[in-house]
Amino acid sequence: MKLEKYKTIREKIKVMLNNHRCSDVKFLVRESVDDVSGRKQVLPAHRFVLAIGSPVFEAMFYGDLAETKDTIELPDCDYGNLLELFRFMYSDKVNLSGSNVMGVLYLAKKYMVSSLSDKCTEYLKENLDSSNVLSILSCAQTYEEKSLEEECWKVIDEQTEAVVKSDDFVTIQRTLLEAIVKRDTLNIAEVELFKGLMRWATKQLEKEGLVRADGQEIREILGERIVKAIRFPAMERKNFASVVLDTEILTYDEVNAIIKHQCNLMQSSLLNFPVFKRSGPSHSESCCRFTRSSIKFGWNNSESDKSCLGISVDRDIIFHGVKLFGSRDNTYSVSLSLIKDLDGKVLASVDGVFSSPSCATEASDYDFVVTFKEPALLRKGDEYELECRISGPQSWYGTEGHQTICCHGVTFSLKNTRVWYSSLRTTTKQGQIKEFIYSLIPSKNNS
């Protein structure tokens, strides 16, 4: 091979991929992912090229404990995936497919090649569907790819029934199953979700070598947190009677209470199960406390201060979180809790780091959304406290707020719940909490 025929350095480096010429290191890896024979394959490389493309390789070859061996064995990857990692480092190109993208993403994360990680996650986003979303979601959570995780949840919400009937559904971990069942935004009839849960439980029993099991054994496999998240009272009576009762997963007292509720003979507050139908995807509303003309800049976000507001509503809603004021291209640490005012019980919470936009149509629109890990039910007439601790740069904030706000069929009543010595504090009149994000519950299910 004559390098002089290539005009640019980029072209010359590109043709050195998987080339023994000038190679000063070799990698020994298994031949393929599915190969059980133990066959190994050698992939030649060039230390300098790898080092400038990855801080991990730089430390490996030029750090204080530099690797001096000519051949390095990597037991955690196969030839094809490593070749694609190197292809990207030599040429900025990569050949991704459904069969290799997970392996390539793993290597991109391991060797801290962030631009390749981005390409892998974009590929996964573009190829998401009901058949693969659960495996991709697990991958996104493992590698903390938040934007990919959000896209996965969108697919699950929009295509819930297909996801539940997919082959992957019966193989997911219980923690993921619980997260799915607790979502209000699923687009599926409750009885179909229940059938899927029974399929999952049956698969777990098969793994344990049990061919048959009674209702209580199935309930133990599912776990109480999953069972108590199933919306039995929201099922049609016919489906509840013909599908659920025969499984004997519920106790006599639970069945009796659900039937009485369905016949309007028992209040929903006395049940141990959610009574409302799921709202489905993309049904959230927002309610802003302030007019655009009343928004100013200069709110100090100190970790030592809390923004607190008392809230009550005139109808039952599902409360998802809030929108907070920010400032251009800045990051904020947020701790948000929703507390039942009567007994101090924390109904929902979230802690995390959030970023405000780098550009907006209006100077005051540098806000960001903070949603709970699981939404909470706000009951008509009950009193709650929203408690928010924000740490970060100065932000915009609102003034001239109102104690009563009507939005999309819901009336929010606000009150001051804490008194702080600072003059710049959250009250019904002013503050950093900009909007409430919530879902309406269909009126036929609203008690």
C-alpha positions in Angstrom: 0.0 0.0 0.0 1.4 3.4 -1.0 0.4 6.2 1.3 1.6 8.8 -1.1 -1.4 8.3 -3.3 -3.7 9.7 -0.5 -3.7 13.5 -0.5 -4.6 14.4 3.1 -3.6 13.2 6.5 -7.2 12.3 7.3 -7.3 9.9 4.3 -3.9 8.4 5.2 -5.0 7.7 8.8 -8.3 6.3 7.6 -6.6 3.6 5.5 -4.4 2.6 8.5 -7.5 1.1 10.2 -7.0 -2.7 10.8 -3.6 -2.4 9.0 -0.4 -3.9 10.3 1.7 -1.2 8.7 3.2 0.9 11.4 1.1 -0.9 14.0 2.6 -0.8 17.5 -0.1 -2.7 19.4 -2.5 -5.6 18.8 -5.8 -6.4 20.5 -6.8 -10.0 21.0 -10.6 -10.4 21.2 -13.2 -13.1 20.7 -14.3 -13.6 17.1 -18.0 -12.9 17.6 -20.6 -12.4 20.3 -22.3 -15.7 19.7 -19.1 -17.8 19.3 -18.8 -20.4 22.0 -15.7 -22.1 20.6 -13.4 -19.6 22.2 -11.8 -18.6 18.9 -9.8 -15.3 19.1 -9.0 -12.7 16.5 -6.3 -10.1 16.3 -7.0 -6.4 15.5 -3.8 -4.3 14.9 -3.9 -0.6 15.9 -1.7 2.4 16.4 -1.3 3.7 20.0 -1.1 7.4 19.0 -4.4 7.3 17.0 -6.2 5.6 19.8 -4.7 8.0 22.5 -5.8 11.2 20.7 -9.3 9.8 20.4 -9.8 8.4 23.9 -8.6 9.6 27.3 -8.7 6.0 28.5 -6.4 4.8 25.7 -4.2 7.8 26.4 -3.8 6.8 30.0 -3.3 3.1 29.0 -0.5 3.9 26.6 1.1 7.1 27.9 0.1 7.3 31.6 2.2 6.6 34.7 1.3 2.9 34.5 1.4 2.6 30.7 0.8 -0.8 29.1 4.0 -2.0 27.5 2.9 -5.3 26.0 2.6 -5.6 22.3 -0.6 -7.6 22.5 -3.6 -6.7 24.8 -6.4 -9.1 25.4 -9.9 -7.6 25.8 -12.3 -10.3 27.2 -15.4 -8.0 27.3 -15.9 -7.3 23.5 -15.8 -9.0 20.1 -13.9 -8.3 16.9 -16.8 -6.6 15.1 -17.7 -4.1 17.8 -14.1 -3.2 18.5 -13.5 -2.7 14.8 -16.4 -0.2 14.7 -14.9 1.7 17.7 -11.6 1.9 15.9 -13.2 2.8 12.6 -14.8 5.9 14.3 -11.5 6.8 15.9 -9.6 6.5 12.6 -12.2 8.1 10.3 -15.2 9.6 12.2 -17.4 7.0 10.5 -19.2 4.0 12.0 -21.4 1.3 10.6 -24.2 0.8 13.1 -26.9 -1.9 12.9 -29.4 -3.4 15.3 -27.1 -6.3 16.0 -24.0 -4.2 17.0 -25.2 -0.8 18.3 -25.4 -2.0 21.9 -21.9 -3.4 21.9 -20.5 -0.3 20.2 -22.3 1.9 22.7 -20.7 -0.1 25.6 -17.2 0.4 24.1 -17.9 4.1 23.4 -18.8 4.5 27.1 -15.9 2.4 28.4 -13.3 4.3 26.4 -15.1 7.7 26.8 -15.6 8.5 23.1 -18.6 10.8 23.7 -19.2 11.6 20.0 -19.6 7.9 19.2 -21.9 7.5 22.2 -24.0 10.3 20.8 -24.2 8.6 17.4 -25.2 5.3 19.0 -28.0 6.9 21.0 -29.3 8.8 18.0 -29.4 5.5 16.0 -31.3 3.9 18.8 -33.8 6.8 19.0 -34.4 6.6 15.2 -35.0 2.9 15.4 -37.1 2.7 18.5 -40.3 0.6 18.3 -42.5 -1.6 20.5 -40.4 -4.7 19.9 -37.1 -3.3 21.1 -38.0 -0.4 23.4 -37.7 -2.3 26.7 -34.2 -3.6 26.0 -33.1 -0.1 24.8 -34.6 1.4 27.9 -32.6 -0.9 30.2 -29.5 0.1 28.2 -30.3 3.8 28.5 -30.8 3.6 32.2 -27.5 1.6 32.6 -25.6 4.3 30.8 -27.6 7.2 32.2 -28.6 8.4 28.7 -31.5 10.6 29.9 -32.7 11.8 26.5 -32.8 8.3 25.1 -34.6 7.1 28.3 -37.3 9.9 27.7 -37.8 8.7 24.1 -38.2 5.2 25.3 -40.9 6.2 27.8 -42.7 8.1 25.0 -42.9 4.9 22.9 -44.0 2.9 25.9 -46.8 5.4 26.6 -47.9 5.6 23.0 -47.6 1.9 22.1 -48.3 0.4 25.5 -50.4 -2.6 24.3 -47.9 -3.6 21.7 -45.0 -3.3 24.2 -46.9 -5.4 26.8 -47.5 -8.1 24.2 -43.9 -8.1 23.0 -41.5 -10.9 23.7 -39.2 -8.7 25.7 -42.0 -7.8 28.2 -41.8 -11.2 30.1 -38.0 -10.9 30.5 -37.7 -7.4 32.1 -36.6 -6.9 35.7 -39.3 -6.4 38.4 -38.1 -2.8 39.0 -38.8 -1.9 35.4 -42.1 -3.7 35.5 -43.1 -1.7 38.6 -42.1 1.6 37.0 -44.3 0.8 34.0 -47.4 -0.3 36.0 -47.2 2.9 38.1 -47.3 5.2 35.0 -50.5 7.2 34.6 -49.7 7.9 30.9 -50.0 4.3 29.6 -52.2 3.8 26.5 -53.8 0.5 27.3 -57.0 -1.0 28.7 -56.3 -2.0 32.3 -57.4 -5.6 31.7 -54.8 -6.0 28.9 -52.1 -4.7 31.2 -53.3 -7.2 33.8 -53.0 -10.0 31.2 -49.5 -8.9 30.4 -48.6 -9.0 34.1 -49.9 -12.5 34.4 -47.7 -13.5 31.4 -44.7 -12.0 33.2 -45.5 -13.8 36.4 -46.0 -17.1 34.6 -42.6 -16.7 32.9 -40.9 -16.2 36.3 -42.6 -19.3 37.7 -41.3 -21.3 34.7 -37.8 -20.1 35.6 -38.3 -21.5 39.1 -39.5 -24.8 37.6 -43.1 -24.4 38.7 -45.7 -25.5 36.2 -48.8 -24.4 38.2 -49.3 -21.9 40.9 -52.3 -20.5 42.8 -53.3 -16.9 43.0 -51.4 -16.0 46.2 -48.2 -17.5 44.7 -48.6 -15.4 41.6 -49.2 -12.4 43.8 -46.0 -13.0 45.7 -44.1 -13.3 42.4 -45.5 -9.9 41.3 -45.0 -8.2 44.7 -47.4 -6.0 46.6 -46.2 -2.7 45.1 -47.1 -4.0 41.6 -50.4 -5.5 42.6 -51.5 -2.4 44.5 -50.7 -0.2 41.4 -53.1 -2.2 39.1 -56.3 -0.1 38.6 -58.8 -2.9 39.2 -61.6 -0.5 40.1 -61.2 1.2 36.7 -61.8 -2.0 34.7 -65.1 -2.7 33.1 -67.2 -5.0 35.3 -67.3 -7.7 32.7 -63.5 -7.8 32.3 -63.0 -7.7 36.0 -65.4 -10.6 36.5 -64.2 -12.8 33.6 -60.5 -12.2 33.7 -59.4 -11.1 37.2 -61.6 -13.1 39.5 -60.6 -16.5 38.1 -56.9 -15.8 38.8 -57.7 -15.6 42.6 -55.0 -13.0 42.9 -57.2 -10.8 45.1 -58.5 -11.5 48.6 -62.2 -11.8 49.3 -62.3 -8.4 51.0 -60.5 -6.7 48.1 -62.9 -8.2 45.5 -65.9 -7.2 47.7 -64.6 -3.6 48.0 -64.0 -3.3 44.3 -67.4 -4.6 43.3 -69.1 -2.2 45.8 -67.1 0.7 44.4 -68.1 -0.2 40.9 -71.7 -0.3 42.0 -71.3 3.1 43.7 -71.7 1.6 47.2 -68.2 2.4 48.5 -66.1 5.6 48.4 -62.9 5.5 46.5 -60.9 6.7 49.5 -61.6 3.4 51.2 -60.0 1.3 48.4 -56.4 0.2 48.4 -56.1 0.5 44.6 -56.1 3.5 42.2 -59.6 4.1 41.0 -59.1 6.3 37.9 -58.5 5.2 34.4 -55.0 6.1 33.1 -55.0 9.4 31.3 -52.9 8.1 28.3 -50.0 9.8 26.7 -49.6 13.5 25.9 -52.5 14.7 28.1 -50.7 16.9 30.5 -51.7 20.5 31.0 -49.8 23.4 32.6 -51.0 26.3 34.7 -48.9 29.5 34.9 -49.0 31.6 38.1 -47.8 34.8 36.4 -48.5 37.0 33.3 -45.6 37.7 31.0 -45.5 41.4 32.0 -44.9 40.6 35.6 -41.7 38.5 35.1 -38.4 40.0 36.3 -34.8 38.9 36.6 -32.7 38.6 39.8 -34.0 35.7 41.9 -31.2 34.3 44.1 -31.3 30.5 44.2 -29.6 29.5 47.4 -29.5 25.9 48.6 -30.3 27.1 52.1 -33.7 28.5 51.0 -36.9 26.7 50.2 -39.7 27.7 47.9 -42.9 26.6 49.6 -46.6 26.9 48.5 -49.8 25.5 49.8 -52.0 24.0 47.0 -55.6 22.7 46.8 -57.7 21.9 43.8 -61.5 21.8 43.1 -61.3 18.4 41.3 -59.1 15.4 41.4 -56.1 15.6 39.2 -52.8 13.8 38.5 -49.9 16.2 39.5 -46.7 15.6 37.5 -44.4 18.4 38.6 -43.6 22.1 38.0 -41.8 24.4 35.6 -39.2 26.5 37.2 -37.6 29.8 36.1 -34.0 29.6 35.0 -31.6 31.8 33.1 -29.8 31.4 29.8 -27.8 28.2 29.4 -27.4 27.5 33.1 -27.7 24.4 35.3 -29.6 24.1 38.6 -29.7 21.5 41.4 -33.4 20.9 42.4 -35.1 19.0 45.2 -38.8 18.9 44.8 -41.4 17.4 47.1 -45.2 17.2 47.3 -46.4 16.8 50.9 -49.9 16.0 52.2 -50.5 19.0 54.5 -52.7 17.1 57.0 -50.2 14.4 58.0 -46.9 15.5 56.5 -46.6 12.5 54.2 -44.4 12.9 51.1 -46.5 11.9 48.2 -44.0 12.5 45.4 -40.4 13.7 45.1 -37.5 14.1 42.8 -33.8 15.3 43.1 -31.6 16.1 40.2 -29.7 18.5 38.1 -31.6 20.4 35.4 -30.5 22.7 32.6 -32.3 25.8 31.2 -32.3 26.4 27.5 -29.4 28.2 25.7 -31.9 30.1 23.5 -35.5 31.3 23.8 -38.0 33.5 22.0 -38.3 35.8 25.0 -35.7 36.7 27.5 -37.9 35.4 30.3 -38.5 32.0 28.7 -35.4 30.3 30.1 -37.4 27.9 32.2 -37.1 24.1 32.7 -39.5 21.3 33.7 -39.0 19.2 36.8 -41.3 16.1 37.1 -41.7 13.6 39.9 -40.4 10.1 39.5 -44.0 9.0 39.9 -47.0 11.5 39.6 -49.3 12.0 42.6 -53.1 12.1 42.9 -54.4 15.4 44.2 -57.8 15.0 45.6 -60.5 17.6 45.5 -60.6 19.8 48.7 -57.5 18.3 50.3 -54.5 20.5 51.1 -51.0 20.0 50.0 -47.6 21.7 50.2 -45.2 22.0 47.4 -41.6 22.3 48.7 -38.8 23.1 46.3 -35.1 23.7 47.1 -33.1 25.2 44.1 -29.4 25.9 43.9 -27.8 27.7 41.0 -27.2 31.0 39.3 -29.7 33.9 39.5 -32.8 33.4 37.5 -36.0 35.1 36.4 -39.0 35.1 38.7 -42.6 36.1 38.7 -44.5 38.9 40.5 -48.1 39.9 40.8 -49.4 36.3 41.2 -52.9 35.3 42.3 -54.2 33.1 45.1 -56.8 31.5 42.8 -56.0 30.4 39.3 -58.4 28.7 36.8 -56.7 26.6 34.1 -58.1 24.0 31.7 -61.1 23.1 33.9 -59.2 23.1 37.3 -59.1 25.8 39.9 -55.9 26.0 41.9 -56.1 27.7 45.3 -52.7 28.8 46.7 -51.7 29.9 50.1 -48.5 30.9 51.9 -47.2 28.1 54.2 -43.8 29.3 55.4 -42.5 32.6 56.6 -38.8 33.4 55.8 -36.8 36.4 56.9 -35.6 37.0 53.4 -37.6 39.7 51.5 -37.1 37.7 48.3 -39.1 34.6 49.1 -41.7 32.5 47.4 -45.3 33.5 48.2 -48.6 33.5 46.3 -47.6 36.9 44.9 -44.1 36.1 43.8 -41.5 33.4 43.4 -39.5 31.0 41.3 -42.1 28.3 40.8 -43.6 29.3 37.4 -46.1 26.6 36.4 -47.9 23.5 37.7 -48.0 20.5 35.3 -50.9 18.0 35.7 -53.3 15.7 33.9 -57.1 15.9 34.0 -59.0 12.8 35.0 -62.0 12.0 32.8 -65.1 13.4 34.4 -67.0 10.1 34.4 -64.3 8.7 36.7 -63.9 11.9 38.8 -65.6 11.5 42.2 
